Amino acid sequence: MSTLNLSALIAQSAQRLTESNVAFGHGTQSAFDEAVWLVLWRLDLPLDTDLDEVADQAITPEQQAACTALIEERITTRKPAAYLTREAWLQGVSFYIDERAIVPRSLIAEVLADGTIDAWLSDQTTQVLDLCTGNGSLAVLAALAWPEVHVTGADISDDALAVATINVERHALQERVNLVHSDGLSALAGPFDLILCNPPYVCQASMDALPAEYRAEPELALAGGADGMDFVRQLLRDAPARMTENAVLVLEIGNECEHFEAAFPDLDVAWLDTSSGEDQVLLLTREALMAL
């Protein structure tokens, strides 16, 4: 095995990922970025390392072998990289993750961080619900964004809640984030001033076409029925009874805008701008929901 420098090792790793047609979307969008992530992680280097500064760093044969083995594991298993590293990042915040929960990537994290929804909130916003919390990342981010609020993270999956517990403790938020087992809103009395929800919304046709990396995640967190709106329909029916008078619901529906608008053609919706466009995350007032 010839000796490589770090730059060459990353390039070689990216080429292997490209040749193997792995799918991205769980924290990276390209073979190069995924190679950087996996190689730096395997070498115990910070993920924000300046590659220009370390490009010529010599790689020992043992390090090269370890990185090559990790890249091959990524290719062979088709698991998202985050499941291999046991870590995912959202808005610069680190979260533990494993196969018990979906890899965190919600666009709602962006509207929490950039203040997009602040105009709908007030000093009366004290009770926040993160429904379908998964690994608890949005619940944690909400608690970090608004130190005065109490957050409830709810999920139907006990496995996901076990992962969420790790993250709540990791960020020392046990006194402000409460985790609850609930099928939708059924176990949640509220009332809440803000509901965040990244639900299972993938329609059946899209589920059937998902790459293996997405099939490695819990199907429960993805599959939304024929048009992707099964969970959403129940949520919009049940939500007003759990909301305070001026409460809002922030909902992610991903690439299912067409199906959402077909299911709720008369709903007064505020679409929120994200890095993936203006048709993937929306905001609903309680007043709009009451009119359904």
C-alpha positions in Angstrom: 0.0 0.0 0.0 1.6 3.3 -1.1 1.7 6.2 1.3 -0.7 9.0 0.7 -1.1 12.5 2.1 -4.5 13.6 3.5 -5.6 15.3 0.3 -4.9 12.3 -1.8 -6.7 10.0 0.6 -9.8 12.1 0.6 -9.7 12.2 -3.2 -9.3 8.5 -3.4 -12.2 8.0 -1.0 -14.5 10.3 -2.9 -13.7 8.5 -6.1 -14.7 5.1 -4.5 -18.0 6.6 -3.3 -18.7 8.0 -6.7 -17.9 4.8 -8.5 -20.2 2.9 -6.0 -23.2 5.1 -6.7 -24.0 5.6 -3.0 -26.8 8.1 -2.2 -26.4 11.2 -0.1 -28.7 13.5 1.7 -28.0 12.6 5.4 -25.7 15.5 6.2 -23.8 15.8 2.9 -24.8 16.3 -0.7 -21.6 15.0 -2.6 -19.1 12.2 -2.6 -16.3 14.7 -1.8 -18.1 16.1 1.3 -18.9 12.6 2.5 -15.3 11.5 2.0 -14.1 14.5 4.0 -16.5 13.7 6.8 -15.6 10.0 7.1 -11.8 10.4 6.7 -11.6 13.3 9.2 -13.7 11.3 11.7 -11.7 8.2 11.3 -8.5 10.1 11.8 -9.9 11.9 14.9 -9.6 15.3 13.3 -12.2 18.0 13.8 -14.8 18.1 11.1 -14.2 21.8 10.6 -10.5 21.3 9.9 -9.1 23.6 7.3 -8.2 21.2 4.5 -5.8 23.5 2.9 -3.7 23.6 6.1 -3.5 19.8 6.4 -3.6 18.7 2.7 0.0 17.5 2.8 -0.3 15.7 6.1 1.3 12.3 5.8 -1.0 9.3 6.3 0.4 6.1 7.8 -0.4 2.8 6.2 -2.5 1.9 9.3 -4.5 5.1 9.0 -5.0 4.6 5.3 -6.3 1.0 6.0 -8.7 2.2 8.6 -10.1 4.9 6.4 -10.4 2.6 3.4 -12.2 0.1 5.6 -14.7 2.7 6.7 -15.4 3.9 3.2 -15.9 0.2 2.1 -18.3 -0.2 5.1 -20.3 2.8 3.9 -20.4 1.3 0.4 -21.2 -2.3 1.4 -23.9 -1.6 4.0 -25.4 1.5 2.3 -26.0 2.9 5.8 -25.9 6.7 6.1 -22.5 7.9 7.3 -24.1 9.3 10.5 -25.0 5.7 11.5 -21.3 4.7 11.1 -19.9 7.7 13.0 -22.8 7.8 15.6 -22.9 11.6 15.1 -24.9 14.1 13.1 -24.8 17.8 13.0 -27.7 20.2 12.7 -27.1 24.0 12.6 -23.6 23.5 14.0 -24.9 21.4 16.9 -23.7 17.8 17.5 -26.2 15.0 18.1 -25.8 11.4 18.8 -27.6 9.1 16.4 -28.0 5.4 15.6 -30.3 3.2 13.7 -33.1 3.5 16.2 -34.0 7.0 14.9 -34.0 8.9 11.6 -30.9 10.9 10.8 -31.6 14.5 11.8 -31.8 16.8 8.8 -35.0 18.8 9.3 -35.3 22.1 7.5 -37.2 23.4 10.6 -33.8 23.8 12.2 -33.0 26.6 9.8 -36.1 28.6 10.6 -35.4 28.2 14.3 -31.8 29.5 13.8 -32.5 32.4 11.5 -35.4 33.9 13.3 -37.9 33.3 10.4 -40.7 32.4 12.8 -39.9 34.9 15.5 -42.6 37.4 14.2 -45.3 34.8 15.1 -43.9 34.4 18.7 -44.0 36.6 21.8 -42.9 36.6 25.4 -46.0 34.5 26.0 -44.4 31.6 24.0 -43.3 29.4 26.8 -44.6 25.9 25.9 -43.1 24.3 22.8 -43.9 20.9 21.4 -41.6 19.0 19.1 -43.9 16.3 17.7 -42.2 13.3 16.0 -39.0 14.3 17.8 -37.0 11.4 16.6 -33.5 11.8 18.1 -34.6 15.0 19.8 -32.6 17.4 17.7 -35.3 20.0 17.1 -36.4 19.8 20.8 -32.8 20.5 21.8 -32.4 23.3 19.2 -35.6 25.0 20.4 -34.5 24.9 24.0 -31.1 26.3 23.0 -32.7 29.1 20.8 -35.2 30.2 23.5 -33.8 29.7 27.1 -37.1 30.7 28.6 -39.2 28.0 27.1 -40.1 24.5 28.2 -40.0 21.9 25.4 -41.9 18.6 25.1 -40.5 16.1 22.7 -42.9 13.4 21.7 -42.7 10.3 19.5 -44.5 7.0 19.0 -41.2 5.1 18.9 -39.6 4.2 22.2 -36.4 3.4 20.3 -36.3 7.0 19.0 -37.1 8.4 22.5 -34.2 6.4 23.9 -31.9 8.2 21.4 -33.5 11.5 22.2 -32.8 11.0 25.9 -29.1 10.6 25.1 -29.2 14.0 23.3 -31.2 15.8 26.0 -28.6 14.6 28.5 -25.7 15.4 26.2 -26.8 19.0 26.1 -27.7 19.1 29.8 -31.3 20.1 29.1 -33.1 17.5 31.3 -34.8 20.3 33.3 -36.3 22.0 30.3 -36.9 19.2 27.8 -39.4 16.5 28.6 -39.8 13.4 26.4 -43.1 11.7 26.1 -44.4 8.6 24.3 -47.4 9.6 22.2 -49.1 8.4 19.1 -49.5 11.8 17.4 -51.1 14.2 19.9 -53.1 11.5 21.7 -51.1 11.6 24.9 -50.5 15.4 24.9 -53.0 17.7 26.6 -51.1 20.9 26.0 -51.9 23.7 25.4 -48.8 24.6 23.4 -47.7 28.0 22.2 -45.6 26.6 19.4 -45.8 23.1 17.7 -42.9 21.9 15.6 -43.4 18.8 13.5 -41.3 17.0 11.0 -43.7 14.1 10.4 -43.7 11.0 8.3 -44.7 12.5 4.9 -43.1 10.5 2.1 -45.8 9.3 -0.3 -45.9 5.6 -1.3 -44.5 6.2 -4.8 -41.5 8.0 -3.3 -41.1 5.3 -0.6 -40.9 2.7 -3.4 -38.1 4.6 -5.1 -36.0 5.4 -2.0 -32.3 4.5 -2.2 -31.0 2.0 0.2 -29.5 4.7 2.5 -33.1 5.9 3.3 -34.4 2.3 3.7 -31.8 1.9 6.5 -33.8 4.4 8.5 -36.9 3.5 10.5 -39.8 3.3 8.0 -42.1 4.6 10.6 -40.4 8.0 10.5 -40.8 8.3 6.7 -43.9 6.6 5.3 -46.9 8.9 5.1 -49.3 6.7 3.2 -50.5 6.9 -0.4 -50.2 10.7 -0.7 -47.9 11.2 2.3 -50.6 13.0 4.2 -51.9 10.4 6.5 -50.3 11.7 9.7 -50.7 15.3 8.6 -54.5 15.0 8.2 -54.8 13.7 11.8 -52.4 16.3 13.1 -54.3 19.2 11.6 -57.6 17.9 12.9 -56.3 17.4 16.5 -53.9 20.4 16.8 -56.3 23.3 17.6 -57.5 21.7 20.8 -53.9 21.5 22.0 -52.9 25.1 21.0 -53.2 28.4 22.9 -55.2 31.2 21.2 -52.2 32.7 19.3 -50.2 29.5 18.8 -48.7 28.4 15.5 -47.7 25.1 14.0 -44.5 24.8 11.9 -44.7 21.8 9.7 -42.3 20.2 7.3 -43.7 18.4 4.2 -40.5 18.1 2.1 -41.1 17.4 -1.5 -44.8 16.7 -1.0 -46.1 20.3 -1.6 -48.4 19.1 -4.4 -50.0 16.5 -2.3 -50.3 18.8 0.7 -52.1 21.5 -1.4 -54.4 18.9 -2.9 -55.3 17.6 0.5 -55.9 21.1 2.0 -56.7 23.4 -0.9 -58.5 26.0 1.2 -56.0 26.2 4.1 -54.4 29.6 4.7 -50.7 28.8 4.7 -47.5 30.8 5.3 -44.7 29.2 3.4 -41.2 29.7 4.9 -38.0 30.1 2.9 -35.3 27.5 3.5 -32.2 26.4 1.7 -34.3 23.9 -0.2 -36.8 26.4 -1.4 -40.1 28.0 -0.3 -42.4 24.9 -0.6 -41.1 22.5 2.0 -41.8 24.1 5.4 -45.0 26.0 6.3 -46.5 27.8 9.2 -50.2 27.5 10.3 -51.9 29.7 12.8 -54.5 28.2 15.2 -57.1 30.5 13.5 -56.3 29.0 10.1 -56.6 25.4 11.5 -59.9 26.2 13.1 -61.3 27.2 9.7 -60.6 23.7 8.3 
